[in-house]
Amino acid sequence: MITIALSKGRIFEETVPLLAAAGIVPSENPESSRKLILGTNRADVRLVIVRATDVPTYVQYGAADLGIAGYDVLLEHGGAGLYQPLDLQIAACKLMVAVAEGFDYHAAVKQGARLRVATKYVESAREHFAAKGVHVDLIKLYGSMELAPLVGLADAIVDLVSTGSTLKANKLVAVEHVLDVSSRLVVNPASLKLKRAGVQPILDAFAHATAQHAEHHHA
C-alpha cells in the first residue's frame, strides 16, 4: 500500500491533475467528505488528508510514503528525514514583509530600529532579517497576521501573499520579498528503497506532468 499525504484546499485541487497523470483518481473529494483516509481507483494507493503543517511529519515518520507540502511549511519543519525530489510548481505565492499603510519601513530599518514582527513563519523570518542585519523581535501567531499591525501588536508581519487582496482590504502594503513559495513533493527515504516499484512510477509521472505543465505555461 502506498500512502500519499495531502492537505485540503488549494494544494489538493492543484494536485488532482498530477495524480491523474500518475493514473490515480481519488474516490471522493475531501472538501465534501468527512473521511480523513480516501481511497483511490487503485487498490494499492490511498490518500490521507492532514493539516498542511503536518504533512512533513507524516512523511518523516513513514506514516505516509509521499506527501505534498508548501515550501514555507518545509522550511519551518526543517528537512530532516525527508527526500525532496521535485518542485511541483503548484500553489505558488510569495512570503512577504508587510506593514500598515503610512509606516515607513525602510526608514525604520535604516535607523537601526528594533522591529516587532508577527508571523507564523518564524524560522523563515528569522533568517531573512538576520541576513539583512535587521534587529527584530519575532512574535509567533497562528492566524490573522494582518491584525497585528492594526492593533499595535507588531510593526510588520511576514506572511504568504498570493493576490494581495487581503493586505489591501486591511490597509497593509507589502514592502519586501522574502522568498517564492510553491508546493514540493516529499518522499520518505525508506519508502523509496523498500517500495521503489510502487513509488518510483508515481515520482516519474509527477515529474513528467510538472515538466509538461511548465512547457505549456512558457509556450
N, CA and C atoms as a LAMMPS dump frame, in Angstrom:
ITEM: TIMESTEP
0
ITEM: NUMBER OF ATOMS
657
ITEM: BOX BOUNDS ff ff ff
-5.0000000000000000e+02 5.0000000000000000e+02
-5.0000000000000000e+02 5.0000000000000000e+02
-5.0000000000000000e+02 5.0000000000000000e+02
ITEM: ATOMS id mol type element x y z
1 1 1 N 0.835 -1.204 0
2 1 2 C 0 0 0
3 1 3 C 0.868 1.251 0
4 2 1 N 0.533 2.177 -0.868
5 2 2 C 1.254 3.454 -0.907
6 2 3 C 0.326 4.557 -0.406
7 3 1 N 0.827 5.313 0.569
8 3 2 C 0.016 6.361 1.19
9 3 3 C 0.594 7.732 0.835
10 4 1 N -0.279 8.601 0.348
11 4 2 C 0.132 9.958 -0.029
12 4 3 C -0.567 10.956 0.895
13 5 1 N 0.223 11.813 1.573
14 5 2 C -0.342 12.82 2.481
15 5 3 C -0.552 14.135 1.75
16 6 1 N -1.764 14.659 1.869
17 6 2 C -2.138 15.91 1.2
18 6 3 C -2.926 16.773 2.163
19 7 1 N -2.925 18.096 1.913
20 7 2 C -3.814 18.953 2.697
21 7 3 C -4.957 19.43 1.804
22 8 1 N -6.046 19.798 2.434
23 8 2 C -7.235 20.265 1.71
24 8 3 C -6.979 21.598 1.03
25 9 1 N -7.954 22.025 0.24
26 9 2 C -7.889 23.356 -0.349
27 9 3 C -7.055 23.384 -1.609
28 10 1 N -6.315 24.478 -1.748
29 10 2 C -5.607 24.749 -3
30 10 3 C -4.615 23.642 -3.37
31 11 1 N -3.904 23.125 -2.374
32 11 2 C -2.906 22.086 -2.685
33 11 3 C -3.595 20.833 -3.227
34 12 1 N -4.691 20.438 -2.586
35 12 2 C -5.411 19.259 -3.072
36 12 3 C -5.906 19.489 -4.503
37 13 1 N -6.564 20.634 -4.719
38 13 2 C -7.122 20.932 -6.052
39 13 3 C -6.049 20.881 -7.13
40 14 1 N -4.892 21.478 -6.823
41 14 2 C -3.857 21.57 -7.849
42 14 3 C -3.062 20.273 -7.979
43 15 1 N -3.264 19.349 -7.029
44 15 2 C -2.586 18.053 -7.109
45 15 3 C -3.399 17.051 -7.928
46 16 1 N -4.717 17.258 -7.993
47 16 2 C -5.586 16.301 -8.699
48 16 3 C -5.108 16.004 -10.13
49 17 1 N -4.739 17.04 -10.924
50 17 2 C -4.242 16.729 -12.28
51 17 3 C -2.928 15.938 -12.265
52 18 1 N -2.08 16.189 -11.264
53 18 2 C -0.818 15.44 -11.172
54 18 3 C -1.097 13.983 -10.83
55 19 1 N -2.04 13.773 -9.899
56 19 2 C -2.424 12.399 -9.547
57 19 3 C -2.991 11.694 -10.776
58 20 1 N -3.824 12.418 -11.522
59 20 2 C -4.442 11.839 -12.721
60 20 3 C -3.36 11.404 -13.711
61 21 1 N -2.308 12.228 -13.825
62 21 2 C -1.203 11.888 -14.73
63 21 3 C -0.518 10.602 -14.285
64 22 1 N -0.589 10.326 -12.966
65 22 2 C 0.007 9.093 -12.44
66 22 3 C -1.031 7.967 -12.42
67 23 1 N -2.201 8.232 -13.004
68 23 2 C -3.252 7.205 -13.065
69 23 3 C -3.961 7.003 -11.748
70 24 1 N -3.975 8.044 -10.901
71 24 2 C -4.613 7.943 -9.577
72 24 3 C -5.784 8.913 -9.5
73 25 1 N -6.947 8.391 -9.19
74 25 2 C -8.139 9.242 -9.057
75 25 3 C -8.731 9.044 -7.662
76 26 1 N -8.838 10.11 -6.869
77 26 2 C -9.407 9.979 -5.521
78 26 3 C -10.851 9.501 -5.598
79 27 1 N -11.258 8.667 -4.63
80 27 2 C -12.618 8.136 -4.666
81 27 3 C -13.64 9.188 -4.247
82 28 1 N -13.2 10.196 -3.473
83 28 2 C -14.108 11.295 -3.136
84 28 3 C -13.334 12.569 -2.879
85 29 1 N -14.089 13.662 -2.802
86 29 2 C -13.487 14.971 -2.6
87 29 3 C -13.398 15.265 -1.104
88 30 1 N -12.2 15.612 -0.597
89 30 2 C -12.05 15.838 0.848
90 30 3 C -12.862 17.034 1.35
91 31 1 N -13.204 17.954 0.416
92 31 2 C -13.99 19.125 0.834
93 31 3 C -15.397 18.697 1.246
94 32 1 N -15.924 17.659 0.581
95 32 2 C -17.304 17.257 0.876
96 32 3 C -17.363 16.011 1.761
97 33 1 N -16.246 15.291 1.844
98 33 2 C -16.236 14.076 2.649
99 33 3 C -15.667 14.365 4.023
100 34 1 N -16.136 13.642 5.029
101 34 2 C -15.57 13.817 6.366
102 34 3 C -14.429 12.835 6.621
103 35 1 N -14.221 11.948 5.668
104 35 2 C -13.174 10.939 5.851
105 35 3 C -11.792 11.549 5.768
106 36 1 N -10.88 11.033 6.564
107 36 2 C -9.506 11.521 6.557
108 36 3 C -8.598 10.601 5.743
109 37 1 N -9.106 9.399 5.461
110 37 2 C -8.376 8.477 4.579
111 37 3 C -9.262 8.235 3.364
112 38 1 N -8.767 8.625 2.2
113 38 2 C -9.559 8.472 0.986
114 38 3 C -8.962 7.38 0.112
115 39 1 N -9.823 6.514 -0.36
116 39 2 C -9.367 5.502 -1.315
117 39 3 C -9.19 6.148 -2.678
118 40 1 N -8.611 5.386 -3.589
119 40 2 C -8.483 5.861 -4.971
120 40 3 C -8.938 4.742 -5.892
121 41 1 N -8.864 5.002 -7.198
122 41 2 C -9.213 3.973 -8.177
123 41 3 C -8.217 2.816 -8.146
124 42 1 N -7.09 3.008 -7.45
125 42 2 C -6.098 1.935 -7.346
126 42 3 C -6.114 1.343 -5.944
127 43 1 N -6.267 0.042 -5.88
128 43 2 C -6.364 -0.641 -4.583
129 43 3 C -5.104 -0.442 -3.742
130 44 1 N -3.971 -0.148 -4.413
131 44 2 C -2.703 -0.057 -3.683
132 44 3 C -2.31 1.383 -3.323
133 45 1 N -3.183 2.348 -3.605
134 45 2 C -2.86 3.75 -3.303
135 45 3 C -3.989 4.393 -2.509
136 46 1 N -3.627 5.034 -1.406
137 46 2 C -4.634 5.774 -0.643
138 46 3 C -4.091 7.165 -0.305
139 47 1 N -5.002 8.091 -0.035
140 47 2 C -4.626 9.452 0.329
141 47 3 C -4.998 9.685 1.783
142 48 1 N -4.118 10.348 2.524
143 48 2 C -4.506 10.775 3.871
144 48 3 C -4.557 12.298 3.862
145 49 1 N -5.618 12.836 4.431
146 49 2 C -5.842 14.277 4.431
147 49 3 C -5.441 14.819 5.802
148 50 1 N -4.379 15.626 5.813
149 50 2 C -3.872 16.152 7.077
150 50 3 C -3.683 17.667 6.945
151 51 1 N -3.456 18.327 8.061
152 51 2 C -3.167 19.757 8.006
153 51 3 C -1.865 19.981 7.263
154 52 1 N -1.797 21.073 6.504
155 52 2 C -0.613 21.36 5.682
156 52 3 C 0.68 21.246 6.503
157 53 1 N 0.657 21.802 7.711
158 53 2 C 1.877 21.828 8.528
159 53 3 C 2.269 20.444 9.032
160 54 1 N 1.357 19.485 8.956
161 54 2 C 1.662 18.133 9.443
162 54 3 C 2.169 17.186 8.35
163 55 1 N 2.054 17.595 7.098
164 55 2 C 2.462 16.711 6
165 55 3 C 3.906 16.208 6.163
166 56 1 N 4.89 17.097 6.418
167 56 2 C 6.271 16.601 6.536
168 56 3 C 6.442 15.6 7.68
169 57 1 N 5.681 15.768 8.745
170 57 2 C 5.787 14.869 9.896
171 57 3 C 5.299 13.469 9.54
172 58 1 N 4.164 13.384 8.851
173 58 2 C 3.645 12.081 8.431
174 58 3 C 4.642 11.357 7.536
175 59 1 N 5.271 12.115 6.636
176 59 2 C 6.221 11.505 5.703
177 59 3 C 7.521 11.138 6.423
178 60 1 N 7.984 12.013 7.304
179 60 2 C 9.227 11.761 8.042
180 60 3 C 9.151 10.453 8.828
181 61 1 N 7.99 10.219 9.458
182 61 2 C 7.842 9.025 10.299
183 61 3 C 7.329 7.812 9.527
184 62 1 N 7.141 7.973 8.219
185 62 2 C 6.748 6.83 7.404
186 62 3 C 5.274 6.484 7.488
187 63 1 N 4.467 7.358 8.116
188 63 2 C 3.015 7.126 8.144
189 63 3 C 2.436 7.413 6.763
190 64 1 N 3.166 8.196 5.984
191 64 2 C 2.854 8.38 4.563
192 64 3 C 4.159 8.176 3.801
193 65 1 N 4.05 7.596 2.603
194 65 2 C 5.247 7.35 1.789
195 65 3 C 5.651 8.605 1.028
196 66 1 N 4.621 9.346 0.591
197 66 2 C 4.835 10.571 -0.178
198 66 3 C 3.943 11.65 0.425
199 67 1 N 4.317 12.897 0.194
200 67 2 C 3.449 13.983 0.634
201 67 3 C 3.667 15.187 -0.249
202 68 1 N 2.712 16.111 -0.207
203 68 2 C 2.863 17.353 -0.952
204 68 3 C 2.671 18.493 0.028
205 69 1 N 3.707 19.336 0.138
206 69 2 C 3.683 20.409 1.126
207 69 3 C 4.306 21.666 0.554
208 70 1 N 3.807 22.807 1.005
209 70 2 C 4.36 24.09 0.588
210 70 3 C 5.782 24.233 1.088
211 71 1 N 6.582 24.961 0.315
212 71 2 C 7.975 25.193 0.676
213 71 3 C 8.058 25.941 2.009
214 72 1 N 7.09 26.8 2.272
215 72 2 C 7.032 27.531 3.55
216 72 3 C 6.957 26.551 4.718
217 73 1 N 6.12 25.533 4.571
218 73 2 C 5.946 24.514 5.615
219 73 3 C 7.232 23.708 5.793
220 74 1 N 7.866 23.36 4.676
221 74 2 C 9.091 22.555 4.745
222 74 3 C 10.237 23.32 5.407
223 75 1 N 10.315 24.614 5.13
224 75 2 C 11.365 25.423 5.764
225 75 3 C 11.155 25.482 7.271
226 76 1 N 9.899 25.625 7.7
227 76 2 C 9.62 25.696 9.137
228 76 3 C 9.889 24.35 9.801
229 77 1 N 9.583 23.272 9.077
230 77 2 C 9.745 21.923 9.628
231 77 3 C 11.225 21.524 9.691
232 78 1 N 11.987 22.052 8.729
233 78 2 C 13.377 21.587 8.589
234 78 3 C 13.33 20.313 7.747
235 79 1 N 14.335 20.052 6.973
236 79 2 C 14.252 18.944 6.009
237 79 3 C 14.596 17.578 6.556
238 80 1 N 14.687 17.456 7.886
239 80 2 C 15.166 16.208 8.489
240 80 3 C 14.331 15.008 8.045
241 81 1 N 15.025 13.968 7.606
242 81 2 C 14.363 12.702 7.292
243 81 3 C 13.435 12.75 6.099
244 82 1 N 13.645 13.726 5.212
245 82 2 C 12.785 13.823 4.035
246 82 3 C 13.629 13.938 2.777
247 83 1 N 13.175 13.26 1.735
248 83 2 C 13.796 13.404 0.429
249 83 3 C 12.862 14.327 -0.359
250 84 1 N 13.411 15.407 -0.93
251 84 2 C 12.58 16.377 -1.665
252 84 3 C 12.985 16.406 -3.131
253 85 1 N 12.418 15.521 -3.923
254 85 2 C 12.918 15.402 -5.29
255 85 3 C 12.362 16.42 -6.277
256 86 1 N 11.269 17.105 -5.951
257 86 2 C 10.548 17.782 -7.024
258 86 3 C 9.803 19.015 -6.536
259 87 1 N 10.049 20.126 -7.229
260 87 2 C 9.216 21.314 -7.045
261 87 3 C 8.062 21.16 -8.033
262 88 1 N 6.863 21 -7.527
263 88 2 C 5.706 20.732 -8.394
264 88 3 C 5.18 22.005 -9.063
265 89 1 N 5.706 23.154 -8.641
266 89 2 C 5.306 24.436 -9.232
267 89 3 C 3.801 24.678 -9.166
268 90 1 N 3.19 24.196 -8.066
269 90 2 C 1.762 24.471 -7.874
270 90 3 C 1.594 25.278 -6.587
271 91 1 N 0.41 25.862 -6.43
272 91 2 C 0.077 26.667 -5.252
273 91 3 C 1.155 27.721 -4.998
274 92 1 N 1.507 28.439 -6.067
275 92 2 C 2.585 29.422 -5.97
276 92 3 C 2.123 30.698 -5.271
277 93 1 N 2.971 31.218 -4.422
278 93 2 C 2.722 32.502 -3.779
279 93 3 C 4.059 33.022 -3.273
280 94 1 N 4.03 34.137 -2.56
281 94 2 C 5.275 34.727 -2.073
282 94 3 C 5.179 34.967 -0.58
283 95 1 N 6.294 34.775 0.105
284 95 2 C 6.38 35.172 1.504
285 95 3 C 6.912 36.604 1.49
286 96 1 N 6.155 37.526 2.105
287 96 2 C 6.485 38.946 2.041
288 96 3 C 6.496 39.583 3.434
289 97 1 N 7.229 40.685 3.534
290 97 2 C 7.115 41.543 4.719
291 97 3 C 6.062 42.589 4.371
292 98 1 N 5.109 42.812 5.278
293 98 2 C 4.082 43.836 5.044
294 98 3 C 3.912 44.693 6.295
295 99 1 N 3.527 45.944 6.069
296 99 2 C 3.316 46.889 7.177
297 99 3 C 2.027 47.658 6.921
298 100 1 N 1.55 48.372 7.943
299 100 2 C 0.374 49.217 7.775
300 100 3 C 0.734 50.373 6.844
301 101 1 N -0.249 50.782 6.012
302 101 2 C -0.039 51.958 5.154
303 101 3 C 0.432 53.113 6.029
304 102 1 N 1.422 53.843 5.539
305 102 2 C 1.865 55.006 6.314
306 102 3 C 3.033 54.71 7.252
307 103 1 N 3.361 53.419 7.43
308 103 2 C 4.533 53.096 8.254
309 103 3 C 5.751 53.053 7.34
310 104 1 N 6.759 53.871 7.633
311 104 2 C 7.938 53.926 6.764
312 104 3 C 8.938 52.84 7.169
313 105 1 N 8.739 51.667 6.592
314 105 2 C 9.55 50.503 6.936
315 105 3 C 11.037 50.736 6.639
316 106 1 N 11.3 51.232 5.434
317 106 2 C 12.707 51.37 5.029
318 106 3 C 13.45 52.381 5.9
319 107 1 N 12.753 53.447 6.317
320 107 2 C 13.372 54.436 7.21
321 107 3 C 13.663 53.801 8.571
322 108 1 N 12.701 53.013 9.066
323 108 2 C 12.873 52.349 10.371
324 108 3 C 14.073 51.412 10.335
325 109 1 N 14.191 50.666 9.229
326 109 2 C 15.31 49.731 9.068
327 109 3 C 16.635 50.483 9
328 110 1 N 16.621 51.584 8.22
329 110 2 C 17.835 52.386 8.052
330 110 3 C 18.32 52.952 9.379
331 111 1 N 17.383 53.35 10.222
332 111 2 C 17.743 53.948 11.516
333 111 3 C 18.156 52.893 12.538
334 112 1 N 18.102 51.627 12.13
335 112 2 C 18.513 50.553 13.04
336 112 3 C 17.501 50.3 14.139
337 113 1 N 16.248 50.684 13.882
338 113 2 C 15.194 50.448 14.874
339 113 3 C 15.009 48.948 15.092
340 114 1 N 14.561 48.597 16.292
341 114 2 C 14.25 47.2 16.577
342 114 3 C 12.776 46.99 16.248
343 115 1 N 12.495 46.166 15.291
344 115 2 C 11.127 45.99 14.821
345 115 3 C 10.46 44.788 15.48
346 116 1 N 9.176 44.951 15.77
347 116 2 C 8.405 43.782 16.221
348 116 3 C 7.686 43.215 15.006
349 117 1 N 7.92 41.934 14.776
350 117 2 C 7.378 41.298 13.574
351 117 3 C 6.529 40.094 13.976
352 118 1 N 5.286 40.085 13.529
353 118 2 C 4.387 38.967 13.821
354 118 3 C 4.34 38.037 12.617
355 119 1 N 4.419 36.741 12.86
356 119 2 C 4.404 35.788 11.747
357 119 3 C 4.131 34.377 12.234
358 120 1 N 3.642 33.57 11.309
359 120 2 C 3.541 32.134 11.552
360 120 3 C 4.864 31.474 11.156
361 121 1 N 5.614 32.173 10.284
362 121 2 C 6.81 31.586 9.668
363 121 3 C 8.067 32.101 10.358
364 122 1 N 8.226 31.706 11.61
365 122 2 C 9.27 32.264 12.463
366 122 3 C 10.675 31.977 11.923
367 123 1 N 10.916 30.74 11.498
368 123 2 C 12.262 30.38 11.032
369 123 3 C 12.643 31.157 9.771
370 124 1 N 11.723 31.212 8.814
371 124 2 C 12 31.924 7.559
372 124 3 C 12.205 33.407 7.834
373 125 1 N 11.402 33.968 8.734
374 125 2 C 11.513 35.391 9.066
375 125 3 C 12.847 35.667 9.759
376 126 1 N 13.185 34.794 10.712
377 126 2 C 14.438 34.987 11.467
378 126 3 C 15.624 35.034 10.5
379 127 1 N 15.633 34.093 9.578
380 127 2 C 16.731 34.006 8.621
381 127 3 C 16.799 35.244 7.728
382 128 1 N 15.634 35.686 7.272
383 128 2 C 15.555 36.837 6.378
384 128 3 C 16.123 38.095 7.034
385 129 1 N 15.675 38.377 8.253
386 129 2 C 16.112 39.604 8.922
387 129 3 C 17.572 39.513 9.372
388 130 1 N 17.99 38.313 9.766
389 130 2 C 19.39 38.135 10.177
390 130 3 C 20.32 38.409 8.998
391 131 1 N 19.935 37.923 7.82
392 131 2 C 20.759 38.123 6.623
393 131 3 C 20.859 39.6 6.264
394 132 1 N 19.818 40.36 6.592
395 132 2 C 19.811 41.795 6.295
396 132 3 C 20.412 42.623 7.433
397 133 1 N 20.683 41.96 8.546
398 133 2 C 21.215 42.675 9.704
399 133 3 C 20.178 43.57 10.373
400 134 1 N 18.919 43.194 10.245
401 134 2 C 17.843 43.977 10.878
402 134 3 C 17.487 43.334 12.225
403 135 1 N 17.39 44.165 13.266
404 135 2 C 17.041 43.657 14.6
405 135 3 C 15.541 43.503 14.715
406 136 1 N 15.092 42.309 15.061
407 136 2 C 13.648 42.088 15.198
408 136 3 C 13.327 41.27 16.446
409 137 1 N 12.159 41.544 16.992
410 137 2 C 11.556 40.649 17.978
411 137 3 C 10.447 39.938 17.243
412 138 1 N 10.519 38.611 17.195
413 138 2 C 9.516 37.852 16.452
414 138 3 C 8.399 37.393 17.38
415 139 1 N 7.184 37.595 16.919
416 139 2 C 6.007 37.173 17.683
417 139 3 C 5.306 36.094 16.868
418 140 1 N 5.171 34.921 17.447
419 140 2 C 4.552 33.803 16.715
420 140 3 C 3.028 33.904 16.795
421 141 1 N 2.401 33.948 15.629
422 141 2 C 0.938 33.919 15.568
423 141 3 C 0.526 32.744 14.687
424 142 1 N -0.681 32.27 14.89
425 142 2 C -1.139 31.122 14.095
426 142 3 C -2.132 31.521 13.008
427 143 1 N -2.6 32.746 13.044
428 143 2 C -3.538 33.174 12.008
429 143 3 C -3.818 34.659 12.102
430 144 1 N -4.527 35.177 11.098
431 144 2 C -4.907 36.598 11.054
432 144 3 C -3.737 37.525 11.351
433 145 1 N -2.623 37.266 10.674
434 145 2 C -1.425 38.096 10.817
435 145 3 C -1.74 39.573 10.571
436 146 1 N -2.675 39.824 9.625
437 146 2 C -2.964 41.199 9.201
438 146 3 C -3.42 42.076 10.356
439 147 1 N -3.981 41.455 11.38
440 147 2 C -4.497 42.207 12.513
441 147 3 C -3.372 42.836 13.343
442 148 1 N -2.222 42.173 13.399
443 148 2 C -1.151 42.577 14.317
444 148 3 C -0.709 44.039 14.175
445 149 1 N -0.441 44.526 12.947
446 149 2 C -0.03 45.933 12.83
447 149 3 C -1.176 46.898 13.125
448 150 1 N -2.394 46.452 12.9
449 150 2 C -3.556 47.34 13.054
450 150 3 C -3.865 47.626 14.518
451 151 1 N -3.518 46.692 15.4
452 151 2 C -3.826 46.874 16.827
453 151 3 C -2.56 47.135 17.645
454 152 1 N -1.439 47.351 16.943
455 152 2 C -0.212 47.712 17.643
456 152 3 C 0.54 46.546 18.266
457 153 1 N 0.195 45.325 17.859
458 153 2 C 0.95 44.172 18.366
459 153 3 C 2.338 44.123 17.719
460 154 1 N 2.412 44.544 16.453
461 154 2 C 3.675 44.461 15.725
462 154 3 C 3.801 45.608 14.735
463 155 1 N 5.039 45.901 14.342
464 155 2 C 5.296 46.915 13.318
465 155 3 C 5.089 46.336 11.924
466 156 1 N 5.396 45.054 11.803
467 156 2 C 5.369 44.417 10.488
468 156 3 C 4.926 42.969 10.64
469 157 1 N 4.547 42.367 9.529
470 157 2 C 4.23 40.941 9.521
471 157 3 C 5.037 40.281 8.396
472 158 1 N 5.256 38.99 8.519
473 158 2 C 5.786 38.2 7.402
474 158 3 C 4.711 37.166 7.115
475 159 1 N 4.154 37.243 5.911
476 159 2 C 3.03 36.367 5.602
477 159 3 C 3.039 35.975 4.13
478 160 1 N 2.273 34.926 3.811
479 160 2 C 2.129 34.492 2.425
480 160 3 C 1.165 35.408 1.704
481 161 1 N 1.545 35.808 0.504
482 161 2 C 0.703 36.676 -0.302
483 161 3 C 0.501 36.003 -1.651
484 162 1 N -0.759 35.796 -2.052
485 162 2 C -0.95 35.285 -3.407
486 162 3 C -1.51 36.376 -4.309
487 163 1 N -2.648 36.97 -3.942
488 163 2 C -3.191 38.033 -4.797
489 163 3 C -2.948 39.416 -4.201
490 164 1 N -2.766 39.477 -2.895
491 164 2 C -2.573 40.767 -2.246
492 164 3 C -3.869 41.421 -1.811
493 165 1 N -5.012 40.757 -2.101
494 165 2 C -6.301 41.386 -1.774
495 165 3 C -6.556 41.447 -0.268
496 166 1 N -6.05 40.478 0.483
497 166 2 C -6.223 40.503 1.947
498 166 3 C -5.44 41.668 2.549
499 167 1 N -4.225 41.875 2.035
500 167 2 C -3.426 43.009 2.51
501 167 3 C -4.171 44.304 2.237
502 168 1 N -4.626 44.456 0.992
503 168 2 C -5.309 45.684 0.585
504 168 3 C -6.527 45.947 1.445
505 169 1 N -7.308 44.899 1.682
506 169 2 C -8.545 45.04 2.465
507 169 3 C -8.259 45.522 3.877
508 170 1 N -7.071 45.201 4.386
509 170 2 C -6.717 45.592 5.752
510 170 3 C -5.747 46.772 5.794
511 171 1 N -5.654 47.488 4.651
512 171 2 C -4.787 48.676 4.561
513 171 3 C -3.33 48.38 4.936
514 172 1 N -2.848 47.247 4.426
515 172 2 C -1.439 46.906 4.608
516 172 3 C -0.756 46.941 3.242
517 173 1 N 0.559 47.185 3.253
518 173 2 C 1.303 47.138 1.992
519 173 3 C 2.509 46.214 2.138
520 174 1 N 2.781 45.475 1.075
521 174 2 C 3.965 44.608 1.059
522 174 3 C 5.178 45.487 0.783
523 175 1 N 6.211 45.356 1.597
524 175 2 C 7.387 46.213 1.439
525 175 3 C 8.651 45.44 1.081
526 176 1 N 8.598 44.12 1.183
527 176 2 C 9.82 43.359 0.927
528 176 3 C 9.485 41.914 0.605
529 177 1 N 10.226 41.371 -0.347
530 177 2 C 10.046 39.984 -0.761
531 177 3 C 10.979 39.102 0.076
532 178 1 N 10.438 38.061 0.696
533 178 2 C 11.276 37.147 1.485
534 178 3 C 11.672 35.939 0.629
535 179 1 N 10.685 35.218 0.117
536 179 2 C 11.002 34.116 -0.794
537 179 3 C 9.779 33.67 -1.573
538 180 1 N 10.033 33.002 -2.692
539 180 2 C 8.958 32.432 -3.506
540 180 3 C 8.607 31.064 -2.955
541 181 1 N 7.327 30.805 -2.886
542 181 2 C 6.853 29.556 -2.312
543 181 3 C 6.04 28.794 -3.351
544 182 1 N 6.289 27.489 -3.438
545 182 2 C 5.414 26.623 -4.234
546 182 3 C 5.396 25.284 -3.516
547 183 1 N 4.596 24.365 -4.01
548 183 2 C 4.489 23.085 -3.31
549 183 3 C 5.504 22.074 -3.832
550 184 1 N 6.054 21.312 -2.887
551 184 2 C 7.088 20.33 -3.223
552 184 3 C 6.579 18.926 -2.919
553 185 1 N 7.146 17.991 -3.634
554 185 2 C 6.898 16.59 -3.323
555 185 3 C 7.939 16.156 -2.299
556 186 1 N 7.502 15.515 -1.232
557 186 2 C 8.459 14.958 -0.271
558 186 3 C 8.236 13.454 -0.189
559 187 1 N 9.327 12.739 0
560 187 2 C 9.28 11.28 -0.018
561 187 3 C 10.006 10.744 1.205
562 188 1 N 9.447 9.705 1.788
563 188 2 C 10.127 9.027 2.888
564 188 3 C 11.264 8.186 2.289
565 189 1 N 12.512 8.403 2.735
566 189 2 C 13.647 7.699 2.106
567 189 3 C 13.541 6.174 2.186
568 190 1 N 13.01 5.668 3.295
569 190 2 C 12.873 4.206 3.428
570 190 3 C 11.848 3.667 2.426
571 191 1 N 10.763 4.437 2.232
572 191 2 C 9.734 4.011 1.265
573 191 3 C 10.319 3.92 -0.136
574 192 1 N 11.199 4.891 -0.437
575 192 2 C 11.795 4.908 -1.772
576 192 3 C 12.62 3.643 -1.993
577 193 1 N 13.304 3.194 -0.934
578 193 2 C 14.094 1.967 -1.044
579 193 3 C 13.205 0.726 -1.074
580 194 1 N 12.313 0.631 -0.082
581 194 2 C 11.561 -0.61 0.126
582 194 3 C 10.366 -0.762 -0.808
583 195 1 N 9.807 0.371 -1.26
584 195 2 C 8.613 0.289 -2.115
585 195 3 C 8.882 0.922 -3.47
586 196 1 N 10.137 0.862 -3.898
587 196 2 C 10.513 1.583 -5.115
588 196 3 C 9.6 1.247 -6.293
589 197 1 N 9.22 -0.007 -6.417
590 197 2 C 8.394 -0.424 -7.556
591 197 3 C 7.07 0.339 -7.593
592 198 1 N 6.54 0.667 -6.413
593 198 2 C 5.281 1.407 -6.378
594 198 3 C 5.477 2.913 -6.393
595 199 1 N 6.54 3.374 -5.702
596 199 2 C 6.745 4.81 -5.518
597 199 3 C 7.346 5.475 -6.759
598 200 1 N 8.334 4.828 -7.365
599 200 2 C 9.07 5.455 -8.477
600 200 3 C 8.167 5.85 -9.652
601 201 1 N 7.218 4.985 -10.075
602 201 2 C 6.356 5.383 -11.195
603 201 3 C 5.527 6.639 -10.872
604 202 1 N 5.144 6.799 -9.607
605 202 2 C 4.386 7.995 -9.215
606 202 3 C 5.294 9.218 -9.312
607 203 1 N 6.526 9.093 -8.814
608 203 2 C 7.501 10.189 -8.927
609 203 3 C 7.713 10.568 -10.386
610 204 1 N 7.911 9.559 -11.227
611 204 2 C 8.177 9.815 -12.646
612 204 3 C 6.993 10.517 -13.309
613 205 1 N 5.777 10.057 -12.988
614 205 2 C 4.578 10.648 -13.586
615 205 3 C 4.415 12.104 -13.146
616 206 1 N 4.687 12.365 -11.854
617 206 2 C 4.608 13.736 -11.34
618 206 3 C 5.633 14.623 -12.043
619 207 1 N 6.852 14.108 -12.181
620 207 2 C 7.929 14.88 -12.807
621 207 3 C 7.563 15.208 -14.251
622 208 1 N 7.023 14.217 -14.944
623 208 2 C 6.646 14.393 -16.344
624 208 3 C 5.525 15.421 -16.471
625 209 1 N 4.508 15.297 -15.62
626 209 2 C 3.358 16.211 -15.671
627 209 3 C 3.794 17.637 -15.348
628 210 1 N 4.71 17.774 -14.369
629 210 2 C 5.194 19.095 -13.967
630 210 3 C 5.963 19.749 -15.108
631 211 1 N 6.802 18.954 -15.772
632 211 2 C 7.599 19.473 -16.886
633 211 3 C 6.687 19.91 -18.036
634 212 1 N 5.673 19.105 -18.319
635 212 2 C 4.731 19.432 -19.396
636 212 3 C 3.968 20.705 -19.078
637 213 1 N 3.539 20.803 -17.829
638 213 2 C 2.778 21.965 -17.351
639 213 3 C 3.626 23.227 -17.526
640 214 1 N 4.904 23.128 -17.153
641 214 2 C 5.82 24.275 -17.249
642 214 3 C 5.996 24.699 -18.709
643 215 1 N 6.175 23.712 -19.584
644 215 2 C 6.341 23.992 -21.035
645 215 3 C 5.116 24.695 -21.575
646 216 1 N 3.972 24.17 -21.188
647 216 2 C 2.686 24.685 -21.62
648 216 3 C 2.554 26.158 -21.223
649 217 1 N 3.024 26.482 -20.017
650 217 2 C 2.89 27.844 -19.494
651 217 3 C 3.874 28.808 -20.15
652 218 1 N 5.054 28.284 -20.494
653 218 2 C 6.064 29.177 -21.071
654 218 3 C 5.824 29.366 -22.563
655 219 1 N 5.079 28.43 -23.147
656 219 2 C 4.863 28.474 -24.596
657 219 3 C 4.11 29.735 -25.003
